[in-house]
Amino acid sequence: MDSDSYTYSPLEAGEIRLIHLPPMPDPSNVRFRIKIWNLEDTPPYRALSYTWGDTSPLDLVPITCDGKTLMITRSLKTALQAVLSPDAPDTPWYLWVDQICINQKDQHEKQMKIGLMRDIYTRASQVMIHLGAVTPSELPNSGLGVLNRVASFNMSQTEPPPDKLKPWDSVLEVEKYIEQAMKDYYTPRKRITVEKSMKELGWGVSFDNYTAWRDFCNLFDRPWFERVWAAQEILLACNPVAVWGTEFIPWDRVRNAALWYHNNAQCIHKKHPLKVDGIKAVVELDRFGFSGGSESETKVPSPTVYSDPFLKAQWDFKLVLNAFRNRKSSDPRDKVYGLFGLSHPNLTIDYSKSIKQVYTETALSIIHATGNLDILLDAINPSTFHSDDPTWPSWVPDWRTPITHGCASSPNNSTSKIPSWWHSSSQYHLNPSPSSFKLKVNALILGQIKPASYLSPFTHAESLLCDLNTSSGDGIRQGLACTKALLPIYYNSTQESLEIAYALTLMGGNLPASFTEKGTTVEEYTDNYVGWIDYVKKVAETGDESELVQYWKLGFDETWVERLKIVCCHRRFFVTDMGIIGLGNEMMKEGDLVVRLEGLSVPCVAQGDGRKWADGDQFEFVGEAYCHGMMHDNSFDSDDGHAIREFVLR
């Protein structure tokens, strides 16, 4: 090693390094000393949150540490120069920066100190968030002016915005929020109302001022917002401040500006598309319970809040993994490790383990902690989706795979879950081996897809409806006809006719609110929904809307199509050999079993080799399933004629 290169001294278990920064009239020449402190006895210090940057040798730059040379990323040097600007303290101060304060070449130290990051960030007197370098064309002063006006307006509101949600309490809260956000749209009336109310307060920036809004959006179009590490760095922060160019902006102003823009400015979203949707990222953090950053406030409200201010709060780890699944990390294992600070998973950080090992152990830890198997519903399967590793366990979520929305999303994507399908799951009683990639499960067999059964070829609402140009009917009629042929005598616990059961299945078991609000019965709906499809076809061909009112009175409107799209997204209708009708993942095929797993809140599809099933057989988890009349039956016994088997999910 070069004698001029900085050499790290080893750390004990409870120790951390802090950068001791003298006043620097010239921040271009970054120099400092490193001091070692016991975490319990540190002087007041700030912590830096930033985008790590390119670590290739050509992108590393030197700085001076204790008179020696230390190589850091160009991105970090830019961040240090920004926080060492003339607005920085004029007396010596301490700063914690992961890239410098952790010896990145010592794997053992790295694993040990990353486990302390929760304590490091909660104990910091302030977290400084460097959003990245600003180019002259980005005009930060113009954008900052808009941000301050928008933030002030939002902070002046005495009532929360209409769609302001409480902090997320569950995965379903996350998914319902995302689903609603996807439906947000701009209406001229809303624009007029919002602009008028803001002008009355002297806000002074029109929605048509392209330059002002472009500069505002530039602040949020930055890679920092999509970092997985940023979640804990903000949610655990005391008095966070964003650094944008030479400006230091209290995070609460950034937060309020993002909330207002998200809730009220749909009319300008499309004019300023963001490569990085920092607006949404900030809103996600707010929905998660960010309190605003005042030093006097308890940090973050959550399901578990501790009296010790340094412990702050913790969230359910499954919820955390889902909420920030779309965030990015250079090391895929950090999609798990980078969120440890927000929870207390019974796991250890170990970078010697493969991605598959880390994710499998994480899934098993959640199963043990929750006592159920609902983590399986976050897996995207079958294993053919993992081209880099075809042996990937079908039941283990791959958190590298982002959540997408709508029917362009992947099969079994977690955004396709229907909240009304869920019920309290039974307890998972088996004891899986932590060293195994296989999971033992108890399965109640609800039926199998056999040659004599029916499996619809249609996997989207569009494909169900696209055959409207034929006189013989569409995909919906085809499914009903085949079901009637297979089940001349239909019985289920709901005592419904087959026609009603089929109609409700395509709606996920419940009619949209537009029908219940008008008092339409399921019988009336069943008698009219196919006629509604025919009528829509007629309107498209002839423009004749003379019969529109009679369908509107029943509740038929665009919400029916939206419900059909959601329920039938990447799902296909099936009839099992035991007479159960439902919807399953589009990847299901002949020979698959429809089962209820002990510990799973919804039925699911299991894919084997097609032969007769028996105890000990191995299956792949394909995805959740809707079984009409059986979604809220939490019993797990074979008294009704369904066999129970012990399977192995591979």
GIFEN-V910407 format. One line per field, one symbol per residue. phi: phi as a letter, one per 30 degrees, with the letter a starting at -180 (. if undefined). burial: # if it has 16 or more other C-alpha atoms within 10 Angstrom, else .. A space follows every 50 residues. Layout:
# GIFEN-V910407
phi = ???
burial = ???
This chain:
# GIFEN-V910407
phi = .eddddcdddcdeccbcbdccdebdcddcdbaccbcbdedbddebcbcca cejdcdedcdbdbcbhiccbcbdddddddddddcdeddecbebcbcbedc dcddccdddedddddcdedddddddacccddjdcdeddheddddddeddd ddddddddcdeecdcdedcadddeddddddddcebcbedddddddddddd cidibddddedddddddedccbeedcdddddddcdcdchdbccbicccce edddddddddeddbcedceddbdcdcddeddddeddddjdckjddddddb daebbcdddddhbbcedddddddcdddcadcedddcddcedcabddbcdb ddddeddddddddddddddcibcddddcdcbddddcddadceddccdcdd dddcbiddddeidddddcedddbdddddcdcdddccccbdbcbcdckbdc eddbbddcbbedddcdcddcddjcddddddddddddbdbcbbddicdddd ddddedcijbdededddciddddddddbdddddddedddddcidcdcddd ddddjdaddddddddddcdhbbdbbddcidcabbedddbejdccbccdjc dbdacccccjdddaeidcbcdcldbccdibdcdcdbbcdcjddcbccbdc
burial = .....#....#...##########..#..###.#.##.#..#..###### ###......#.####..##################.......######.# ###.....########################.....###..##.##### #####...........#############...........#...#..#.. ..#.#......####################################### ############.######....#.##################....### ##..#....####################..############.#...#. #...##############.##############.##.....######### .##...#.##########..##..##.#........############## ..####.#####.##..#.....###..##..#..##..#.......### ############.##......#..##..##.#..##.............. #..####..##.###############.###########.########## ########....#...################.#.#.....#.#######
